[in-house]
Amino acid sequence: MAMKIPVTAGDFRAQARSQLPRFLFDYLDGGANDEHTLHANETAWRDVTLRQRVLVDVDQVDTCTTLGGQACVMPVVLAPVGLAGMMAKRGEVQALRAANSAGIPFTLSTVGICPLSEVEAAASAPFWFQLYMIRDRGRVENLLHKAWQAGCRTLVFTVDLPIPGMRHRDTRNGLGATGLRATTLRLQQVLSRPNWLWNVALRGGPLTFGNLSEAVPGARNLDAFKAWVDSQFDPTVTWVDIAWLRQHWQGTLILKGILEAEDARHAVQVGADGIVVSNHGGRQLDGVAATASKLPAIVAAVGGQTEILVDGGIRSGVDVFRALALGASGVMIGRPWAWALAAAGETGITDLLQSWQQELRLAMMMTGVTEIASIGCAQLDHVSEFPAGK
Ligand SMILES: Cc1cc2nc3c(=O)[nH]c(=O)nc-3n(C[C@H](O)[C@H](O)[C@H](O)COP(=O)(O)O)c2cc1C
């Protein structure tokens, strides 16, 4: 049966499922524990209803804005996704190219496959770098230096991963386990995806952690990654370390993984230029609230003092509009771009972003706004439920 043309994030997800070995699809798709927070993230946006307005001149609609000091064609940033280079051949480079042609920022993860230098060589605009704090501060300084040399001027420091979450799908697929049973399971999964085996596993190498190759020379697979993360990510990090980071990074500093207004205030105090309201896409603590429901209180606490981005469960251009109506300046997206990458590479991401921009434009026209800066609580139905929207 001929495959239909993928249009939505859900369409790309279905295609990604058919392209990727099961353990990789599950690593990408899954969340922590029973995945309640993961699902809540998605449904919370759908519950935000909008006000249709008519007979407004919406001939000239502009989706452009500025995020992290960088001009963007729409208020969307590709979030850091570890191991994206396992989803498609040199995946981070493909995603960067799609982001560059869409006119939005791409964020390279600390645990990406492609190294900073490879991404830089393909870049036609500055990209963002995401940092996890590693125990050895010398290595962190070295990474920061390399990121700066590669032209990155926005650093996304992730603060919600003192330890990786309990991702049961990964455990079920034998990740982190050794022995014949786990190896056989994964081998079967790989052999059932010959396209992936040929294009990514055989022709897409090296499949190592490009930015950590000196730190983890043997890190060739998900098991090694997990072992390295477990031993090297630094759970002692506090606000004091953010001050250290502030001194070592002259560019824009964004803290990703803030979910409480109190922490958002702290972020402002330590000099963060921006925050990402995030629960890591429901991959850390299953049981925390959806980001859409936490956003308004954070906007009320620090809106105007720092730039507020949000991520988690955003699945369409209309969701982007909803996030802005609730007071965010922009959004990050994780799974949607990685699904599109796995399904159709750079072209897949390009198509998805074009469709989202059109959805965003349509939402603006149908609610009677023509500029990103004008989107706010006036476009929300049931405003009383979201009193803190801007
Ligand atoms: C497969 C996968 C890998 C991720 N890796 C990272 C990472 O390396 N660094 C990071 O800060 N966040 C990481 N995240 C979280 C995303 O940056 C983002 O917060 C999350 O995906 C947003 O939710 P969404 O996927 O529903 O859009 C990852 C998410 C996924 C799905």
PDBQT file of the ligand as one rigid body, heavy atoms in Angstrom, charges set to zero:
ROOT
HETATM    1  C1  LIG A 401      14.780  11.684  22.325  1.00  0.00    +0.000 C 
HETATM    2  C2  LIG A 401      14.938  12.926  23.130  1.00  0.00    +0.000 A 
HETATM    3  C3  LIG A 401      16.207  13.327  23.508  1.00  0.00    +0.000 A 
HETATM    4  C4  LIG A 401      16.377  14.507  24.250  1.00  0.00    +0.000 A 
HETATM    5  N1  LIG A 401      17.639  14.909  24.556  1.00  0.00    +0.000 NA
HETATM    6  C5  LIG A 401      17.809  16.090  25.200  1.00  0.00    +0.000 A 
HETATM    7  C6  LIG A 401      19.113  16.594  25.436  1.00  0.00    +0.000 A 
HETATM    8  O1  LIG A 401      20.100  16.001  25.044  1.00  0.00    +0.000 OA
HETATM    9  N2  LIG A 401      19.218  17.764  26.111  1.00  0.00    +0.000 N 
HETATM   10  C7  LIG A 401      18.113  18.463  26.554  1.00  0.00    +0.000 A 
HETATM   11  O2  LIG A 401      18.255  19.508  27.161  1.00  0.00    +0.000 OA
HETATM   12  N3  LIG A 401      16.870  18.005  26.312  1.00  0.00    +0.000 NA
HETATM   13  C8  LIG A 401      16.690  16.852  25.639  1.00  0.00    +0.000 A 
HETATM   14  N4  LIG A 401      15.432  16.421  25.378  1.00  0.00    +0.000 N 
HETATM   15  C9  LIG A 401      14.267  17.247  25.753  1.00  0.00    +0.000 C 
HETATM   16  C10 LIG A 401      13.922  18.213  24.620  1.00  0.00    +0.000 C 
HETATM   17  O3  LIG A 401      14.938  19.170  24.444  1.00  0.00    +0.000 OA
HETATM   18  C11 LIG A 401      12.597  18.933  24.874  1.00  0.00    +0.000 C 
HETATM   19  O4  LIG A 401      12.626  19.531  26.145  1.00  0.00    +0.000 OA
HETATM   20  C12 LIG A 401      11.387  18.013  24.784  1.00  0.00    +0.000 C 
HETATM   21  O5  LIG A 401      11.574  17.061  23.766  1.00  0.00    +0.000 OA
HETATM   22  C13 LIG A 401      10.136  18.838  24.500  1.00  0.00    +0.000 C 
HETATM   23  O6  LIG A 401       9.008  18.037  24.422  1.00  0.00    +0.000 OA
HETATM   24  P1  LIG A 401       8.385  17.493  23.044  1.00  0.00    +0.000 P 
HETATM   25  O7  LIG A 401       9.260  16.370  22.608  1.00  0.00    +0.000 OA
HETATM   26  O8  LIG A 401       7.041  17.045  23.454  1.00  0.00    +0.000 OA
HETATM   27  O9  LIG A 401       8.402  18.629  22.055  1.00  0.00    +0.000 OA
HETATM   28  C14 LIG A 401      15.244  15.260  24.633  1.00  0.00    +0.000 A 
HETATM   29  C15 LIG A 401      13.967  14.843  24.230  1.00  0.00    +0.000 A 
HETATM   30  C16 LIG A 401      13.803  13.705  23.481  1.00  0.00    +0.000 A 
HETATM   31  C17 LIG A 401      12.432  13.307  23.036  1.00  0.00    +0.000 C 
ENDROOT
TORSDOF 0
